[in-house]
Amino acid sequence: MKFEDAVKMKFRCFKCKNTEAEVRKLATTGTGLTKIFDIQSNEFYAVICKNCGYTEFYEKSIIDGKKSVIGDVVDVLFG
């Protein structure tokens, strides 16, 4: 089951108890050279309550069960 589908089935907002949410994917830079060269090595799922806007972030590689090797190598080498 995809993460988005699981959220739609089981979501309940921590703040307002609403049951409708939107899932968005986002990527951010790391630190050091990844930031300078705008290499977006960190990926997340944002789960946003459609009623109050409360947002939770989940690391995409953990949810998807895989690790981003290129981003990790760049971050380790250039910190």
C-alpha distances in whole Angstrom, upper triangle without the diagonal:
4,7,8,7,7,10,11,11,12,15,18,21,23,26,26,24,22,19,18,17,16,14,17,17,20,22,25,28,29,33,36,36,32,33,37,35,32,29,26,25,23,19,18,15,17,16,19,21,22,25,26,25,24,22,20,19,16,17,15,15,15,11,10,12,15,19,21,24,26,26,26,29,31,31,32,35,36,35
4,5,5,6,9,10,11,12,14,18,19,22,24,25,23,21,18,17,15,14,11,13,13,16,19,22,25,26,30,33,33,29,30,33,32,28,26,23,22,20,16,14,12,14,14,17,18,20,23,24,22,22,19,17,16,14,14,12,13,13,9,9,12,14,17,18,22,24,23,24,27,28,28,30,33,33,32
4,5,5,6,9,10,11,11,15,16,18,21,22,20,18,16,14,12,11,9,11,11,14,17,20,23,24,27,31,31,27,28,31,30,27,25,21,20,17,14,12,9,11,10,13,15,17,20,21,19,18,15,13,12,10,11,9,12,11,7,8,11,14,16,18,21,23,22,23,26,27,26,28,31,32,30
4,5,5,6,9,10,10,14,15,18,20,20,18,16,14,12,9,8,6,9,10,14,17,20,23,25,29,32,32,28,29,32,30,27,25,22,21,19,15,12,9,10,9,11,13,14,18,19,17,17,14,13,13,12,14,12,14,14,11,11,15,17,19,20,24,25,24,25,28,29,28,30,33,33,32
4,5,5,6,9,10,14,16,19,21,21,19,17,13,12,11,10,9,12,14,18,20,24,27,29,32,35,36,32,32,35,34,31,29,25,25,22,19,16,13,14,12,14,15,16,19,20,19,19,17,16,16,15,17,15,17,16,13,13,16,19,21,23,26,28,27,28,31,32,31,34,36,37,35
4,5,5,6,8,12,14,16,19,19,17,16,12,12,11,12,10,14,15,18,21,24,27,28,32,35,36,32,32,36,35,31,30,26,25,22,19,16,13,14,11,14,14,16,19,20,19,18,16,15,15,13,15,14,16,15,11,12,15,18,21,23,26,28,27,27,31,32,31,33,36,36,34
4,5,5,5,9,11,13,16,16,14,12,9,9,7,8,8,11,13,16,19,22,26,27,30,34,34,31,31,34,33,30,28,25,24,21,18,14,11,11,8,10,11,12,15,16,15,14,13,11,12,12,14,14,17,15,12,14,17,19,21,23,26,28,26,27,31,31,30,32,35,35,33
4,6,6,9,12,15,17,16,14,11,8,7,7,8,9,12,15,18,22,25,28,30,33,37,37,33,33,37,36,32,31,27,27,24,20,17,13,13,10,11,11,11,14,16,15,15,14,14,15,15,18,17,20,19,15,17,20,22,24,26,29,31,29,30,34,34,33,36,39,38,37
4,6,9,12,15,18,17,14,12,9,9,10,12,12,16,18,22,25,27,31,32,36,39,40,36,36,40,39,35,34,30,29,26,23,20,16,16,13,14,13,14,16,18,18,18,17,16,18,17,20,19,21,20,16,18,20,23,26,27,31,33,31,32,36,37,35,38,41,41,39
4,7,10,12,15,15,12,11,8,9,10,12,13,16,18,21,24,27,30,31,34,38,39,35,35,39,38,35,33,30,29,25,22,19,16,15,12,13,12,14,16,17,17,16,15,14,16,15,18,18,21,19,15,18,20,23,25,27,31,33,31,31,35,36,34,36,40,40,37
4,6,9,12,12,9,8,5,7,7,10,11,14,17,19,22,25,28,29,32,36,37,34,33,37,36,33,32,28,27,24,21,17,14,13,9,10,9,11,12,14,13,12,12,11,14,14,17,17,20,19,16,18,20,23,25,27,30,32,30,31,34,35,33,35,38,38,36
4,6,9,8,5,6,5,7,8,12,13,17,19,21,25,26,30,31,34,37,39,35,35,38,38,35,34,30,29,26,23,19,16,14,11,11,8,11,11,12,12,11,12,12,15,16,19,20,23,21,18,21,23,26,28,29,33,35,32,33,36,37,35,37,40,40,37
4,5,6,4,5,6,8,8,11,13,16,19,20,23,25,28,29,32,35,37,34,33,36,36,33,32,29,28,25,22,18,16,13,10,9,6,9,9,9,9,7,9,10,13,15,19,20,23,21,19,22,24,27,28,29,33,34,31,32,36,36,34,36,39,38,36
4,6,6,8,10,12,12,14,15,18,20,21,24,25,28,29,31,35,37,34,32,36,37,33,33,29,29,25,23,19,17,14,11,11,9,12,12,10,11,8,9,10,13,15,19,21,23,22,20,23,25,27,28,30,33,34,32,32,36,36,33,35,38,38,35
4,6,8,11,13,13,15,17,19,22,23,25,26,29,30,32,36,38,35,33,37,38,34,34,30,30,27,25,21,19,16,13,12,9,12,10,8,10,7,10,11,15,18,21,23,26,25,23,26,28,30,31,32,35,37,34,34,38,37,35,37,40,39,36
4,6,9,11,12,15,17,20,23,24,27,28,31,32,35,38,40,37,36,39,40,36,36,32,33,29,27,23,20,17,14,12,9,10,8,7,10,9,12,14,17,20,24,25,28,27,25,28,30,32,33,34,38,39,36,37,40,40,38,40,43,42,39
4,6,9,11,15,17,20,23,24,28,29,32,33,36,40,41,38,37,40,41,37,37,33,33,29,27,23,20,17,14,12,9,11,9,10,12,11,13,14,18,19,23,24,27,26,23,26,28,31,32,34,37,39,36,36,40,40,38,40,43,43,40
4,6,8,12,15,18,21,23,26,28,32,33,36,39,41,38,36,40,40,36,36,32,32,29,26,22,19,16,13,11,7,8,6,8,10,10,12,14,17,19,23,24,27,26,23,25,28,31,32,33,37,38,35,36,40,40,38,40,43,43,40
4,7,10,13,16,20,22,26,28,31,33,36,39,40,37,36,40,39,36,35,31,31,28,25,21,18,15,12,11,8,8,9,11,12,12,13,14,17,18,22,22,25,24,21,23,26,28,30,31,35,36,34,35,39,39,37,40,43,42,40
4,7,10,14,17,20,23,26,29,31,34,38,39,35,34,37,37,33,33,29,29,26,23,19,16,14,10,9,6,6,7,10,11,11,12,14,16,17,21,21,24,23,20,22,25,27,29,30,34,35,32,34,37,37,36,38,41,41,38
4,7,10,13,16,19,22,26,27,31,34,35,31,30,34,33,29,29,25,25,22,19,16,12,10,6,5,4,5,8,10,9,9,9,11,13,14,17,17,21,20,17,19,22,24,26,26,30,31,29,30,34,33,32,35,38,37,35
4,7,10,13,17,19,23,25,28,32,32,29,28,31,30,26,26,22,23,20,17,14,10,8,6,5,7,7,10,12,10,11,10,11,12,13,16,15,19,19,16,18,21,23,24,24,28,28,26,28,31,31,30,33,35,35,33
4,7,10,14,16,20,22,26,29,29,26,25,28,27,24,23,19,19,17,13,10,7,6,5,6,9,10,14,14,12,12,10,10,10,10,13,12,15,16,13,14,18,19,20,20,24,25,23,24,28,28,27,29,32,31,30
4,7,10,13,17,19,23,26,26,22,22,25,24,20,19,16,17,14,11,8,6,5,7,8,11,12,16,16,13,13,10,11,10,11,12,11,15,16,13,14,18,18,19,18,22,22,20,22,25,25,24,27,29,28,27
4,7,10,14,16,20,23,23,19,19,22,21,17,16,12,13,11,7,6,5,6,9,11,15,16,19,19,16,16,12,12,10,10,10,8,12,14,12,12,15,15,16,15,18,18,16,19,22,21,21,24,26,25,24
4,7,10,13,17,20,20,16,15,18,18,14,13,9,10,8,6,5,6,7,11,12,16,18,21,20,16,16,13,12,10,10,10,9,12,14,14,14,17,16,16,14,18,17,15,17,20,19,18,21,23,22,21
4,7,10,13,16,16,12,12,15,14,11,9,6,7,5,4,6,9,10,14,16,20,21,24,23,19,19,15,14,11,12,10,9,12,14,15,15,17,16,14,12,15,14,11,14,17,15,15,18,20,18,17
4,7,10,13,13,10,9,12,12,8,8,5,6,5,6,8,11,12,16,18,21,23,26,24,20,20,16,15,12,13,11,12,13,16,17,17,19,17,15,13,15,14,11,13,16,14,12,16,18,16,15
4,7,9,9,6,5,9,9,6,6,4,6,6,9,11,15,16,20,21,25,27,29,28,24,23,20,19,15,16,14,14,15,18,19,19,21,18,16,13,15,13,9,11,13,11,10,13,15,12,11
4,7,8,5,6,9,10,8,8,7,6,7,10,13,16,18,21,23,27,29,31,29,26,24,21,19,16,16,14,15,15,17,19,20,20,18,15,13,14,12,8,9,11,9,7,10,12,10,8
4,6,6,5,8,10,10,10,10,10,10,14,16,20,21,24,26,29,32,34,32,28,27,23,22,19,19,17,18,18,20,23,23,24,21,18,16,16,14,11,11,13,10,7,10,11,8,6
4,6,6,7,9,10,10,12,12,13,17,20,23,24,28,30,33,35,37,35,32,30,27,26,23,23,20,21,21,23,26,26,26,24,20,18,17,15,12,13,13,9,8,10,10,6,5
4,5,5,6,8,8,11,11,14,17,20,24,25,29,30,34,36,38,36,33,32,29,27,24,24,21,22,21,24,26,26,26,23,20,17,16,13,11,12,12,8,8,10,9,6,7
4,6,5,6,5,7,8,10,13,17,20,22,25,27,31,33,35,34,30,29,26,24,21,21,18,18,18,21,23,23,23,20,17,14,14,11,8,10,11,7,7,10,10,7,8
4,6,5,6,8,9,11,14,17,20,21,25,26,30,31,34,32,28,27,24,23,20,21,18,19,20,22,24,24,25,23,19,17,17,14,11,13,14,11,10,13,13,10,10
4,6,8,11,12,14,17,20,23,24,28,29,33,34,37,35,31,30,27,27,24,24,22,23,23,26,28,27,28,26,22,19,19,16,14,16,16,12,12,15,14,11,11
4,6,9,11,14,16,20,23,24,28,29,33,34,37,35,31,31,28,27,24,24,22,22,22,25,27,26,27,24,21,18,18,14,12,15,15,11,12,15,14,11,13
4,6,9,11,13,16,19,20,24,25,29,30,33,31,28,27,24,24,21,21,19,19,19,23,24,23,25,22,19,16,17,14,12,15,15,12,12,16,15,13,14
4,6,9,11,15,18,20,23,25,29,30,33,32,28,28,24,23,20,19,17,16,16,20,21,20,22,19,16,12,13,10,8,11,12,9,10,13,13,12,12
4,6,8,11,14,16,20,21,25,27,30,28,25,24,21,20,16,16,13,13,13,17,18,17,19,16,14,11,13,10,8,11,13,10,11,14,15,14,14
4,6,10,14,16,20,22,26,28,31,29,26,25,21,19,15,15,11,11,11,14,16,15,16,13,11,8,9,8,4,7,10,8,8,12,13,12,12
4,7,11,13,16,19,22,25,27,26,22,21,17,15,12,11,8,8,9,11,13,13,15,13,10,8,11,11,7,9,12,11,10,13,15,15,13
4,7,10,13,16,20,22,25,24,20,19,15,13,10,9,6,6,7,10,11,11,13,12,10,9,12,12,10,12,15,14,14,17,19,18,17
4,6,10,13,16,18,21,20,17,16,12,10,6,5,5,5,8,9,9,10,13,13,12,12,15,16,13,15,18,18,17,19,22,21,20
4,6,10,13,15,18,18,15,14,10,8,6,5,6,6,10,10,9,10,13,14,14,15,18,19,17,18,22,22,20,23,26,25,23
4,6,10,12,15,14,11,10,6,6,5,7,9,9,13,14,12,14,17,18,18,18,22,22,19,21,24,24,22,25,28,27,25
4,7,9,12,12,9,8,5,5,6,8,11,12,15,15,13,15,18,20,20,21,25,25,23,24,28,27,26,29,31,31,28
4,6,9,8,6,6,4,7,9,11,15,15,19,19,16,19,22,23,24,24,28,28,26,27,31,30,28,31,34,33,31
4,5,6,5,5,6,9,12,14,18,18,22,21,19,21,24,26,27,28,31,32,29,31,34,34,32,35,37,36,34
4,6,6,8,10,12,15,17,21,21,25,24,22,24,27,29,30,30,33,34,31,33,37,36,34,37,40,39,37
4,6,8,11,14,17,20,23,24,28,27,24,27,30,32,32,33,36,37,34,36,39,39,37,40,42,41,39
4,6,9,12,16,19,22,23,27,26,24,27,30,31,32,32,36,36,33,34,38,37,35,38,41,39,37
4,6,10,13,16,19,20,24,24,22,24,27,28,29,29,32,32,30,31,34,33,32,34,37,35,33
4,7,10,14,17,19,22,21,20,23,25,27,27,27,31,31,28,29,33,32,30,33,35,34,31
4,7,10,13,15,19,18,16,19,22,23,23,23,27,28,25,26,29,28,26,29,32,31,28
4,7,10,12,16,15,13,16,19,20,20,21,24,25,22,23,27,26,24,27,30,29,26
4,7,9,12,12,11,14,16,17,17,17,21,21,19,19,23,23,21,23,26,25,23
4,6,9,8,7,10,12,13,14,15,18,19,17,17,21,21,19,22,25,24,22
4,6,6,6,9,10,10,10,11,14,16,13,14,17,18,16,18,21,21,19
4,5,5,6,8,8,9,9,13,15,13,14,17,18,17,19,22,22,21
4,6,5,6,5,5,7,10,12,11,11,15,16,15,17,20,21,19
4,6,5,6,7,10,13,16,14,14,17,19,18,19,22,23,21
4,5,8,10,12,16,18,17,17,20,22,21,22,25,26,24
4,6,8,11,14,16,16,16,19,21,20,22,25,26,24
4,7,10,13,16,16,15,18,20,20,21,24,25,24
4,7,9,12,12,12,15,17,17,18,20,22,21
4,6,9,9,8,11,13,13,14,17,18,18
4,6,6,6,9,10,11,12,15,16,16
4,6,5,6,9,10,11,12,14,15
4,5,5,6,9,10,11,12,13
4,6,5,6,9,10,11,11
4,5,5,6,9,10,10
4,5,5,6,8,9
4,6,5,6,8
4,6,5,5
4,6,5
4,6
4
